[in-house]
């Protein structure tokens, strides 16, 4: 039902707009051809004002940003005298180097740029460190349980001490469906 209502509304709107004309019986009983009534486009004339033309433009432009909060560091300087433009800009690349581009442009040579890259952090000279052997760790004493069997004492590898009490490992280290004790 909604589709029929929508189709009927579109038909009424087209008839009101003059797209669908009423039948005309003056041509031997045939309807006259329907023509769409469309407004002709209006021509708009634009005038160009050439009063602001400068035959020898000159400007000097510069900015410098040093933001300690975000670490943003960039700058630019440009000078124009007629058809000759000279300038430079710099920024810090993601790899920590400072990139500086110096450029010139003129009608004879076109655009030319030279790129310089320099590290911001100088490489620190690390003094030679004497290698010293670490002391060997030893196992903690094992308590005797109630029988007179001898307990062997041994030296554990460097940096490792044998556990004294058995403690359950965190769940993140446990095998699925089983508890792991070390």
N, C-alpha and C positions, 0 to 999 in steps of 0.2 A: 504494500500500500504506500509505503514511503517513497518507493521509486516512482510510482504513478504520480504522486503529488509533486515530486521534484521535476519530472518530465513536463507536467502540465504548467508548472511555474516557469520553466525555461521557455515554453512555447508562448505563454502570455507576455513574458519579458521581451522576446524577440518580436512579437507583433506590435508591442508598444513602441519599440525602438524604430520600427519602420523597416525592419529587415524582411519581414514577411508581409506582402501586400495583399489586399483583398482582391478577389477575382474580378476581372473587368470583362463584360460581355460585349463591348463595342467592336471587337475585331472578329466578328463572325462566331461569337460564342466562346472564344478562347480567352484565357486570362492573360493579362499583360505581364511581361517579364518584371520580376522584382529587382529593384536596385537598392543598395544600401545607402543610407544617408550618412555621409561622413564629412566632417568639417575639413576644409582645405587647410594645409599647414600654413602657419603665419611666418613670414620671413622676418628675421630679426637682424638688423644691421649692427655690427660691432665696429666701433671706431678704435683704432690703435693710436695711442698717444705716444709720440716719440720725443717728448720734451725732456725725459730723464736720461737721455743717452749721454754717456761720458766717453769722449774719444780717447782719453788716457786715464783709465781707472787706476787708483792707488788705494791700498789698504795695508794694515799691519794687524795681525790677529795672533793671540796667544792664550793658552790656558795651562794650568798645572794642577794636578790632583794628587794629593798624598794623604790617603785615609788610613790612619793607624788602626781603626776599629776593624775594617774589612781587609786591609792590606792592599787595597787598590792603589796603584801608582802608575800614572800616565801623564803625558804632557804633549803639547803641540805648539808650534810657532810657524807662521806663514806670512810672507811679505809679497805683495804684488806691486809692480811698477809698470804700467802699460800692459804689454803682452808677455812679460817675463814674471814668472812665479818661482819663488824659492822658499823652502821650508824644511821642517823636520818634525818627526813625532817619535815618541818612545813609549814603551809599555813593558810590563813584566809578563813573560810567557809562563805557561803552567809548569815548565821544567825548571823554573827559578832563574832564568837568564833574562837580562834586560836587552830588548831589541830596540835599536834606534835606526830610523830610516831617514836619510837626508835626500831630498829630491829637488829637482829643478824642472821647469817647463818653459819653453819658448817656441816661437814659430819656426825657427831654423832647425833646432836639434830635437824637438818634440819633448816627450817626458822621459826623464832619466832619474833613476833612484839607486842609492847605495845603501846596503843593509849592514849594520854592525851588530854583533852579538857579544855580550860580555857577562860573565857570571857575577851574580850579586854577592855571593859569599865566597871569600877567599879560602882556598884549601888550607886547613890548619896543618902545621908540621907536627907530627906526633913523635915525641921522643922515644927512643928505643927502650923497651921494657925488658928487664932482666927476667928470665924464666926461672922460677923457683918451684921446686917440687912441693906439692901439697902434702901435708901429713896424712899418713894412712889411718883411716878410721878403723875402729875395732868393734867387735860385737859386744852388745850389752851382756852382762852375766845372766845366765839362765838359772832360775830357781830350781832347787832339788825338790822332787815331789814326795818322797816318802820311802823310797827304796834306795839302796846303796849302789845303784849302777853308776859308773863314772860318766860324767858329761864332758863331751869334747869341746874344747874352746878353739876357735879359729878366727882368723882375721878376714873381715868382709872386704869386698872390693872398695876402692877409694870412693868416698861420697855415699856409701850405702850402709845403713845400720839394720840389723835383723830386727823384726818386730818382736816385742815382748808379749803383748796381749793380742788376742785375735779379735778384730773389730770388723763388723760387716761393712762392706764397701757400699758407697752410695748406689741408689737404684740405677743411675745412669750407666754404671759399670757392670751391672749384673747381667748374666746371660739370660735369654728369654726362658721363663718358666723355672729357673733355678737361682739359688742364692750363691753368691761367690764370696768366699772368705779368704782373706790373705793374712 
